[in-house]
Every structure is written in structure tokens, then in C-alpha cells.
Amino acid sequence: MFQQLTTTFLPTVVSEAAESDIEVQTALIIASWSDAILDQPPECTAIHPAADILTPERITRCLNSGYAVNAWRVQTNQRAKNLIHNGATGLIVDDWAHTNPGRILVTFCNQLRRLNCSDRR
């Protein structure tokens, strides 16, 4: 099944999409972290934080607020594994040649299996 996710750096675009009659899933791209992001939550399906600003606590906070967490600017295989282990729901990788996509995919699928078999979510 195909799903479209419209992503933007602009919170106003997310708000306008939420107020429109068009059903669209949106995601807010975040280059720098501020706790205010979730204190005044955007009306979107996902948060796309840059990988280098994500901590396990921030991932958990986003997930607990009901957002998918899709990290972007993932540059190494180890960083991808750490993000997956800490609960990231998606990865946007800069260069597959440096991140070994087969291993990342296997790690990600194993993590999803564990989550689906637990009472965590």
C-alpha cells in the first residue's frame, strides 16, 4: 500500500495542511532541537529530526507524543543501528555506500519484530 508523507521545514505549512479539506499526512523536518517543539505540538504524523540532534530521550519523547520519528542525515552504519535501537521509526540515509543497507535493513526489521511482539506501544 502506498502512502504519501509530505515533509517540510515550515511549521506553518504543517498547520495549513491540517486545516485544509485535503487528507494529507505531514511531517515536520527539524534541523535544531528545542523542547518547545513538543510543548506546542505540530499537527503532523511524524517528526524528522536531523540524526545528530537525536538522543534516546528525544526519540522517546516524540514517540510518547504520538509521532513517528524519521531521522535524516544518517551518515554511518553504527549511527543507523543506534537510532534503530533507540526507537527511531525511519531513517533517511545520506549515502548507502557508507551505511551498508543490507545490515541496516536486517537490524531495522528485527527491531520492528521486537516492538510488535512487546507491549511497549
C-alpha positions in Angstrom: 0.0 0.0 0.0 1.4 3.4 -1.0 1.2 6.3 1.5 2.5 9.8 0.8 4.1 11.8 3.5 4.6 15.5 2.8 7.6 16.9 4.7 8.6 20.5 5.3 10.9 22.6 7.5 8.0 25.1 7.9 5.5 24.6 10.8 3.1 26.9 9.1 2.8 24.5 6.1 2.0 21.7 8.6 -0.7 23.8 10.2 -2.2 24.9 6.9 -2.3 21.3 5.7 -4.1 20.2 8.9 -6.7 22.9 8.5 -7.4 22.1 4.8 -10.0 19.7 3.5 -7.4 17.6 1.8 -6.3 14.5 3.7 -2.6 14.6 3.8 -0.1 13.2 6.2 2.7 15.7 7.1 6.0 15.6 8.8 8.0 18.5 10.3 11.7 18.4 9.5 13.8 19.7 12.4 17.4 20.8 12.0 17.9 22.0 15.6 16.2 20.8 18.7 14.0 22.9 21.0 11.8 21.3 23.7 9.2 23.8 22.6 8.7 21.7 19.5 6.7 19.2 21.6 5.4 21.7 24.2 3.3 23.2 21.4 2.9 20.1 19.2 2.6 20.5 15.5 -0.4 18.8 13.8 1.6 16.2 11.9 2.1 12.5 11.7 5.9 12.4 12.0 8.9 14.4 13.2 12.0 14.3 11.0 14.9 15.4 13.3 18.4 15.5 12.0 20.2 12.4 13.2 22.9 14.4 15.0 20.4 16.1 17.3 18.6 13.0 18.4 19.1 11.4 21.8 17.4 8.4 23.2 15.3 10.7 25.4 14.2 12.9 22.5 13.2 9.8 20.5 11.2 8.5 23.4 9.5 11.9 23.9 8.5 12.1 20.3 7.1 8.6 20.3 5.3 9.2 23.6 3.7 12.3 22.0 2.4 10.1 19.2 4.8 10.9 16.4 6.8 8.6 14.1 10.5 9.6 14.3 12.3 9.5 11.0 15.9 10.6 11.4 17.6 12.3 8.4 21.2 12.9 7.6 22.2 9.4 8.9 25.8 9.0 7.8 27.2 5.8 9.3 26.1 2.2 9.8 26.7 2.5 13.6 24.6 5.7 13.8 21.8 3.9 12.0 22.0 0.9 14.3 21.9 3.2 17.4 18.9 5.2 16.1 17.0 2.0 15.4 17.9 0.5 18.8 16.7 3.7 20.5 13.3 3.5 18.7 13.6 5.6 15.5 10.8 4.5 13.2 12.5 5.5 10.0 15.9 6.5 8.6 16.9 8.9 5.7 20.4 7.9 4.8 22.9 10.2 3.0 25.0 7.6 1.2 24.1 3.9 1.1 27.6 3.0 0.2 28.8 4.1 3.6 26.0 2.7 5.7 25.7 -1.0 4.4 22.0 -1.0 3.6 21.6 -4.8 4.0 22.7 -4.8 7.6 20.6 -1.7 8.4 17.5 -3.3 6.9 18.0 -6.5 8.9 18.6 -4.5 12.1 15.5 -2.4 11.4 13.3 -5.4 10.7 14.5 -7.2 13.8 13.7 -4.1 15.9 10.2 -3.9 14.4 9.6 -7.5 15.2 10.6 -7.0 18.8 8.4 -3.9 19.1 5.4 -5.7 17.5 5.8 -8.6 20.0 6.0 -6.4 23.0 3.6 -4.3 25.0 5.8 -1.2 24.5 3.5 0.6 22.1 
